[in-house]
Amino acid sequence: MVKLRLKRCGRKQRAVYRIVAIDVRSRREGRDLRKVGFYDPIKNQTYLNVPAILYFLEKGAQPTETVRDILTKAEVFKGTSLSL
């Protein structure tokens, strides 16, 4: 199964995260299928590749709770048949 989850990057005390589509059995820093976004909690910035995210969600990928909150805040699900 594929999940949309956060992958930690950056240095100590300055974490930034990539939003990636990754196999469930992989570890947090494991090899991802595709990078679909970026999240910086310190500067409160996000970049989302919405077509790629919607593609993976339509194929059955499940977002983690944190990624779901980020996507809901960015209104990715507005105007689509997907609801989480």
KAUR-V785119 format. One record per residue. N is the residue number from 0. RES is the residue in three letters. PHI is phi in whole degrees, -180 to 180 (none if undefined). NEAR is the number of other C-alpha atoms within 12 Angstrom. Layout:
((N	RES	PHI	NEAR) (N	RES	PHI	NEAR))
This chain:
((0	MET	none	17) (1	VAL	-104	25) (2	LYS	-126	34) (3	LEU	-98	42) (4	ARG	-147	40) (5	LEU	-89	35) (6	LYS	-120	33) (7	ARG	-75	23) (8	CYS	-137	21) (9	GLY	91	16) (10	ARG	-102	9) (11	LYS	-58	8) (12	GLN	65	10) (13	ARG	-135	13) (14	ALA	-70	19) (15	VAL	-127	24) (16	TYR	-129	32) (17	ARG	-99	31) (18	ILE	-93	38) (19	VAL	-130	38) (20	ALA	-93	38) (21	ILE	-145	30) (22	ASP	-68	23) (23	VAL	-60	21) (24	ARG	-78	13) (25	SER	-80	19) (26	ARG	-77	15) (27	ARG	-60	22) (28	GLU	-95	19) (29	GLY	-71	19) (30	ARG	-74	16) (31	ASP	-96	24) (32	LEU	-78	22) (33	ARG	-164	25) (34	LYS	-86	26) (35	VAL	-120	33) (36	GLY	-180	30) (37	PHE	-148	32) (38	TYR	-140	32) (39	ASP	-117	23) (40	PRO	-71	21) (41	ILE	-73	13) (42	LYS	-90	12) (43	ASN	57	14) (44	GLN	-114	17) (45	THR	-137	23) (46	TYR	-131	22) (47	LEU	-127	28) (48	ASN	-91	23) (49	VAL	-60	24) (50	PRO	-59	15) (51	ALA	-69	22) (52	ILE	-64	35) (53	LEU	-64	28) (54	TYR	-60	20) (55	PHE	-68	28) (56	LEU	-66	29) (57	GLU	-68	19) (58	LYS	-81	16) (59	GLY	107	17) (60	ALA	-68	27) (61	GLN	-111	28) (62	PRO	-80	32) (63	THR	-73	23) (64	GLU	-61	15) (65	THR	-65	20) (66	VAL	-65	32) (67	ARG	-61	26) (68	ASP	-64	19) (69	ILE	-64	30) (70	LEU	-68	33) (71	THR	-67	19) (72	LYS	-63	16) (73	ALA	-85	19) (74	GLU	59	17) (75	VAL	-71	26) (76	PHE	-84	22) (77	LYS	-68	15) (78	GLY	83	9) (79	THR	-120	15) (80	SER	-82	11) (81	LEU	-78	22) (82	SER	-141	17) (83	LEU	-128	21))
